[in-house]
Every structure is written in structure tokens, then in C-alpha cells.
Amino acid sequence: MRFSNVIGQSELKEQLVHMISHNRLSHALLFLGKEGSGALSLAQAFAQYIVCEKTGGKKPKATTDHRQPTTAEPSLFGDPEPAAQPETLNPPLGTPTDSCGECAACKKATQLVHPDIHFSFPIFPKKPGEKSVCTDFIVEWREFITAHPYGNSYDWLQSAGAENKQGNINVHECNDIIRKLSLKSFESEYKILIMWMPEALGKEGNKLLKLIEEPPANTLFILVAENDALVLPTILSRTQLVKVPQLQYAEIEQALEEQEGISAQKAAQIAAISEGNYHEALQQLQHAEDDWETLLRDWLNSIVKTGPVAQVKWIEEMAKTGREKQKQFLKYFTHILEQAVRIRAIGLENLPHQKETQSNEQARSDIDFALRFNKLCSIEQQEAIIEELDQATYYIERNANPKMLFHALTIKLYHIISNKSVILMG
């Protein structure tokens, strides 16, 4: 994975190169970014940049003449500070801004087989009582990351065959990490551990504290997290924070057009709904041909106007669709409500990406829908509906009966829209 393969994040890429070129790299980094921001892809690209032979990652060759001192390349950390230079985000002249992608180290890193780049991630026992470690899942992991670089933990566990099992980073994996990082590096000057979702570390993660605080020479920890509140405070305090912002509207739109080959109009609609989450954008793309607006209009009309017969018919049809389609439909409804709340709060003219919205037919249609919804419901009612939609999504992910769920949700929305929301919210 090269920096050029990571969507957006141009400023952060410059900062990472700057950290290396100015010898300001900590031995433990925490890449903190919400789902779909590309934090894991960025960590992979950063690790590849470090081990790339053309950016200084190759081991220095030992000299056969013992009278001549061996000259090693400068370490990324632990060396004396260089002479003071003017601070700049741009790397020094001549410093590569990306890994070459052609050397042997880059090819191995791209294929996730570099012997000095280790991965740790949530796993589960394949058999009851089995002492599983991440190495047992490495084949599945390589296939998953190659196919879904912006996938989330749920996608990973399902692709690995977890079914209803919970994933965690267990004590056996912690012991394996200590063992692997105690060995000498094989090819690169540096040993790198990329730990994805350190939130899955329980108290057993304290076994890694001494290793993180006093690692072997030229050992780098890269933790990739979505919620720092769930990371062990003892580990959090020993890392340097690297915040990975959510992607911009235009970056997602461009990526969808170039990588997925969809039209500019459809890409703009999906980018608006995804709200900086490229994983969500790809989920929406799977249902790009679905007419969410018509489906939502029919549902609301059955709640407000046409009555129980139309409601039962709509629920029967919705129950036949798959779980993912149901979740994406509720996501679209939430998007419309969030637009309605934004319009009330900051005004239509101040909406983000207003220029893009004016040139996109579907985006304008969504805004019109939100404006009509503002005439139907107050902001308190809209907030109550959003809360109910979030709960419904939660239950869908846990295999709730779709008929019962949408019947209950329809009744709740009827009472909220009929100005009885105070009872439900209380």
C-alpha cells in the first residue's frame, strides 16, 4: 500500500513524511480515525514507506574490512536531534514523498508478506478452548485487507467465519507479540507491529506495557483505533496521537468515480449520504439502483395518510429485502433527517457542499425532502425519530425479526409525528 493508493489525507501524508525526515518519530503511534477514514490503509502505507529500500529502510551491509567502521543509516528514533532548521510541513528537498512500490521490500509489503511488518487484530477461537493467535488467521486477513481495505471489524469477523462470536486480542496473542518483537529483524532495519482495533484488548493488554514503553531498538508500534475511549488508558498514555480526519465530500466523490466507475451524479449522492465514511459509501454503492426516496415517501404516506392497510403492505415488502438493504434504507432516512436539522440550525445557504448540491439533481431532491419534513415535524420530533432509527439499525444487526421490527417502528413514528413524542422520549 503506497500513500498514493490512500484516498485523500494529503496533509496528513505530508506530516508523516515530515516526522521521518526530521527525526521526530515516536516508537509508538496511535492512528485515531473513525470508520471509513482510511486509518488502517494509511498505517500500511506508512509502514511500507519505512521499509522501502529507496527511502532508507534497508539494512546496512556489513563491511568485511574490520579496520573500517561500519556506517549504519540513521535511526528513525533514538538519535540526537539534528541541527535546528526552519519548521515546515514540506520534507527536505530530495526526500521521497512516497515508497517506490518497485523494490523487493515494497512488493512484499504490498502483498502483506514482509517479514518485518507484523499484524495484530481481533480474533476468535476456531474451536472451543483453542488458544488462537493472529498468525492462525493470516491467510484470511490478507484476503480480507486486499479485497476490503476500508472494511470494518464486523466485515472482518464475518469474512473470517466468526458468525456470532465476539472478536478480541487475547492473552495468547499478546505473548506472541512479545515473542515476535524480541527477535531480530530479517530484512529491514526496523520491526513494525500494526495493531488494528486495540479497543479489543482487555486487561491482558497490560502485558504489552513494558514492551511499548521500552521496546527493542528500531521497533515501531502503530495502533489503529476508531474510539480512543475504549483503548486501555495505560496503553493510550504511551503513544503519540495521530488524528486521521474524516474524508472530504469531494475526495469520496472522486474515488467513487475513478475506482468504482460510477457516474458523477450518483457519486455525488452517495458522497453526501456517507458523510466522510468511505466504507459507508461502498455499502451505499451496493444498493445504488434502489430508489430510497420513493420507498421512504410511500412509508411516510402510509403512516400519515393512507392508514394500516398501506402500512401492512409496505412492511410485508420491506421484510422481504435483505438485512443490508434494510440498514441502508434507515441510513438514508437518517441522512434526510440530519439535513432537516442542519437546515433549521444553520440555514439552507450555509449547508456544507452547497455548491455541489445545487449542481446535483438527486442532492437537490434530498434537500427538498428535508424542507418538507421540517414542515411536518419539529426538531424535537426529528431527534426522537433519529433515535428510533438508530435503535432499529442496532436490532437489525442482531437479526431481529424484520416484520415485528418495522411494525413497531411504524407505530412509534405515527405517535411521534402525531405530536405524542413526549411520551416516547420520556
N, C-alpha and C positions, 0 to 999 in steps of 0.2 A: 504494500500500500504506500503510494507516494503522496506527498502533500497535494499534488495536482489532482489526485483522484478523490480528495475530500471536498465535499460541497461547501462552498463559502468559507467563512472563518479566515479571511485573508489577513486581517490584523493579528489574530492570534498566532497564525503560522509565522509571521514575522517576529513576534515576540519569542517564540520557541527557538528559532534560529539565533535570535539575539542573545538568549540565555546561554547557548553553547558557545557562540563566537566570543562572548565577553566573560566566559568562565564564571557564570552565575547560576549554574545548575545545581539544585539540591539533589541529594541522593534519594529522596522520597517525595514524589509529586502526587497530588490528588487532582485528577481531571474531573471537575464537577460540572455536569451538564444534564439538562432534562432529556427525557426520552426523545429520540429523533434529532438531537442536535449534532450527532456525529462524533461524540467524545471518544468512543472506542476506536473509530476509524482514525481519528486524529492521533490517538496514543500509538496505534500501529505504525502510522506514517512517521511519527517522531522516533520510535524505536528503530525503524528502518534507516532513518537519516543518521542515527548514531552509529549503526554498524556498517553503513555503506563504506566501501573501500575508498571512494573518492572524496568523502567528507571526513576522513580521519578515523574510521572505525576499525581498520585492520591492525592486527598485532604487529609490532615492530619486529623485524627479523633480527635474530641474534647474530652477532659478528663472530667469526671464527678466530679473529686475532684478539687474544686476551690482553694484549698491550694497549689496545684501543678501547676506550669506554663505550659501552652500549648506549646509544642515544634513543631513548624512548619518546614517543609522541606525548604531548602534554595531556594530562588527565582532565576529564570534564569537571572534576571536583577534587578538592583537597590541595591543589597547588596554590602558591602565593598569588595574591591579587595582582593582575597586570598593572602596568603604569596607567595613571589616570588619563582617561580620554573623554572627549565630549560625549554625553549620553545621546543616543539616537536609537530609534527603533530599527533603522536600516542596518544590516550586517556590514562589517568592513568590506571595502572594495575587494572583489575577487572571491568572497565567501560564497560557496554554492547555497542557493536558497531551497534546494530540494535534493533528495537522493537521486542517484543516476538512473536507477532502475535496470541497469545493464550488467553490473558486476555480479560475481557469484553470490556475494552476501545479500544483495538486493533481490536476486531471483529466489533465494531460499526464504527470505523474509516475506516476499510476496506469496509464496506457496505455504507459508506458516510452518516451515520445517527448519528454520535457522536454529542450530543447537544452542545458541546463547540467548535466545528470546523465549522465555517460558510464559505459559498462560495458566491462570487460575480463575475459576468461575464456579457458579453454583452447580452442584451435582446431587445425585440421589443414589441410594443403594440399588444396584441392579437386581440383587436378590436379598431377601430378608437376612439381616445380620451381617451382610457383606461389608468389608472395610474398603469402600471405594475411594479413589483419588482421581484427580482430573486427567492423569495420563490414561486412565481406562476409557475416557470419553474423547480422546484427542482426535480420532478419525471423524466422529460425528461433529466435533467442534469445528474442524477445518472445513467440512462440507457446509455447515451452517453459516459460518462467517463469510465464506466465499460467495454463497448464494444470497445471504441477507446481512450485508454489512451494517444496516441500520435497524436490525431486528431487536426486540426487547427480550427480557428474561422469560416471559411467558412463551414467546415463539421458540426460544431455545429449548426450554424444558419439554415442550410438546414435540419438537423435532427429534429430541433425544429419547422420546418414549416414556416420559415421566408420568403421563396421564394425570392422575390426581395427586401425585406425590409432590411434596414441597422440596425445593432445592436449597441447599446450604453449602457453605465451605466448612467442612468438618475438621476435627482434630487430626485425622489421618492425613488430610491434605496439608495442614499446617506443618506437620512433621516432615512431609515430603518436600515442601518448600524449603525448609531449613536444610534438608539434606542436599537438594539440588544446588542451592546458592552457596553451600560450603565448598563445592567443587571448583576447580579452576575453569576459566572459560576455555572453549575449544578453538574458536576461530577469531572472534572479535576481541578487542581489548576490554570490552565491557559485558557484564552479565545483566540481563534485564528481565524483570518479572512484571508482566501486565496482569493485574488482578481486576477482573470485571465484576461489578456489583459487590463491593466489600460490605454492603449492607447485610449480605447473607452470612457474615462472620458473627458467631455468637461469642460468648466469653472465652471460648477456646482460642480466639484471635489474639489474646494476651500472650500466647506462646511466641508470637512474632515480634513482640515489642523490642526485645534486646537486639534482634536481627535488624529491625528497621532503624533503631537508634544508633547502633554501632555495626554497620554492615561490613562485610569483607571489602577489600579495595576494589574500586571500579565496579560496584554493584548498584544498580538503579532500580528502585521500586516505582511503578506507575500504577496508581489505583484509579479506577474509572467508576465514578459513582453518580447516581441520579438524585439522591437525598442525603445530604450530609448529616441530618438529624438522626439517621438510622445507623451511621457508622460509629463504631466504638470510639468514645472520646479520647481514650488513651492512644489510639492509632491516629485519630484526626489531629491531635496536637503535635504529632511528629512528622507531619507532611507539609509541603509547600503547596498552597492552594492555587490551582489554575482554573479559572472560571471559563466555561465554554458557553457562550451565549446561544440563545435560540436562533435559528436561521432566519434570514430576511425573506420577506414575501417574494422579491424578485429572484433570489437565489433558488428557492424551491421551484418557482415557475420555470426558470431557465433549465434546471436539472431535469424536470419532468419532460420538457420539450426535447432536450438533447439526448438524454439517456433512455427515456421511455417512448419517445417518438410520438407524442400526442399533440393535438392542435393547441395553439396559443390560447384560445378561448377556454378550452377545457382545463388546461394547465393553470390558468388564472383563477378559475373557480375552485379547483382543488387546493391551490396555494392559499386562498383566502380562508377556506374551512380548516385547513391543517394547522394554522396559527403557529408556524415556526417548527413544526414537528414533521420531519421527512418520513418517519415511519408511518405516521397517520396519513400522510399524503399518498403513500403507496397502498395503504389499506383502502383509501377512498378510490384510488385508481382501479382497484379490482371491481368496483361497483360503479364505474364511470358512466355506464349506459343507463343506470337506474334513474328514474325521474322522481327524486325525493320530494320536489316541490308539490307535484300533483298528489303524491301519496300523503303528504302532510296536510294539504288543503282538504282532501277527502276526509281525513280523520277528524280535523277540527270542525268541518261542517257537520259531521255525524254527531259530534259532541254538543255543538251549539244549536244546530237547526233540526236536522233530519231525525234524530232520536235513536232509540235502542235497536231497531231493526237494522239500520245502516251501520250502527256500531258493531253488532254481532257479525255482519257480513265482512266488514273491514278487518276485524280481529281474526276471523277464520282465514282470510287471505294472508295476513301478516304472519300467522302462526306456521304457515306452510314454508315460509322462507327460512334460510339458514340462520344460525346464531350470529355470524359475522355481519350479514346484511341487516339484521335487527339492530345490532350495535351501531353500525354506520348510519342507519336512519335516525336513531336517537342522537347521535353526534351531530347530524345535520340540524335537527330541531334545536339542540343546544346552541349551535352556531347562530341560528336565526335569533334566538332569544338574547344571546350576548350582544349581537348587533343592535337589537332594540334597546338594550340597557345603555350601550355606548352612545346611541343617538340621543337618549334622554340626558345623559350625563354631560357630554361634551359638544353636542350639536352635530348635525349631518355634515356640515362643511369641514369639521375637524377630524373626521374619521381617518384612521391610518389608510394609506394607499388609495386615497380618494381619487387621484388622477387615474390610476389603473381601473378603478371601479367604473368611472364614467365612460371608459372605452370598452367595457366588457358587458355584454348583454345579460349574461347569467348573473354576474355580480350585481348589476342594477336591479335585476328581478328580486334577488335576495334582500336588497335594501328596501324595495317597495313592500315586500312581505313583512319585513321588520316594522316598517312605518304603520302598516295596517294593524299589526299586532299591538302596537303602542296605543291604538285607539280602542282596542278590545280589553286590554289588561293594564293595571297599574304596575309600577316597578316592584312592589311587594309581591304581587301575584306572579310576576315573571320570575322572581327569585325563588318562590315556592315551587314553580314548575321545574326550574332547573335542578333543584334539589331532588325532586321526584324522579327526573330523568337520570340523574347520576346514580340514584339507588337502583333504578331499573336496570341500568347497564351493569352494575355490580352483580345483580342476581342473574342476569343473562350469562355472564361469565362463569357462573357456578351452576349452570344447567337447570335453571328454573323452568317450570312448565310455561311455555310461551302464551298459551291461551289464558291461563289464570293470571299471568303477569300483566298482559295487555288489557284484560278485563278490569283488573284492579286499578291499573294506571288510567284507564279511560274514566272510571268513576271518580278518581281523585282529581283529574283535570277538570271534569264537569263541575265539581264543587269549588275548585279554586277559581275557575273562570266565572262562576255564578256568584262571586264575592263572598264565598264562605271559607276563604283561605286561612282566616284567623284560627279557625278550629283545627285545621290540619297542621299549621305551623306551630300552634301551641302544644 
